[in-house]
Amino acid sequence: MEEVTRAEGDPAQDLGKGLLGAGLAGSLATLLRRRRRVSDWAAPLALSGAGVAILLERRQSRIDEAEDAIVSELERLDPIARAQVLKAVGQKTLALG
């Protein structure tokens, strides 16, 4: 079975984290300077928003990759074995929740 893992040093994830961090730092600086104008908050909020968007897109991409790998493995099984695996996964998932 192929293993789906997060690549270390993923450029998209690093960019997202960097933008989010810069946006939060900018927001903190704006807050500490007691700025209240919308224009003072625009850049930090835009950076934070872009960072969050990139991170969410990357997360969805990883979910899709994992889903494809799982479906591919399940398709290799006969229907009874597939049902047993899905039952076991469902029981383990409920036990974790």
N, C-alpha and C positions, 0 to 999 in steps of 0.2 A: 504494500500500500504506500502510495506517495504521501509524504508528510508535508503539510502546509504550515510553514513557520514564517514569522516576521523576519525579514532580512535585517541584519544589523546595519545601521548607518543608512536606512532608507531615506533617500534625498527628499521625497515628498513629505515624509513625516518630520524630518529635521526642519524643513522649511516651515511647515505648519507650526511646530513648536517654537521656532524662532520668531515668527510673526506674532504669535499669541503672547510670547514673553515680552516682545518689544511693545506691543499694544498695552499690556498690563503695566509695564514700567512707565510708559508714557501717561497712562491714566493716573498712576500713583503720583507722578511728577506734577501733573495738572491739578490733581486734588490737593497736594501739599502747597502749591502756589495759590490755592484758592481761586482758581479761574472758574468762571461760570458761563462764559459765552459758548455758544454751540460750536463756533469755529475753533475754539481751543480744544474741544473734545473730539472733533471730527477725525483727525488723523489717528489718535490712539484707538478709538472705537473701530475705525475702518481696518486697522492692522489686526486688532483682536478678532474681528469678524472674519477676515480673510484667513487667519490662522485656524479658527474653529472650522470653517468651511473645508479647508484642505484636510484637516484631521478627520472630519466626519466622512469625507469622500474616500479617504484611504481606508478607514475602518470598514466602510461598506464594501470596498474592493476586496478586503481580506475575508469578509463574511461570504461574498460571492464565490471566491476561490475555494474556501472550505466547503461550501455547499456543493459545488461542482465535484469536488473530490469525494465527498460522502455519497452523493448520488451515483457516481461512477462505480464506487465499491459495492453499493447496494444492488446495482443492476447486474453485477456478476453472480449474485446469489439466486438460488431458486426461491419461488414465492414463500415457501414455509420458512426457510432460513431467514429470508428478508423480514418476515413478520416477527420472528423470534428476536432478531437484532433490534428492530424498532421497538418491540415491547421492552426489552432490557434497557435500551437507551431512555425510553419514557419513564421507566421505574427509577432509574438512577437520577434523572433530571428532577423528578418529583421529590426524591429523597434529599437532594441538594437544596431545594427551594424551601 
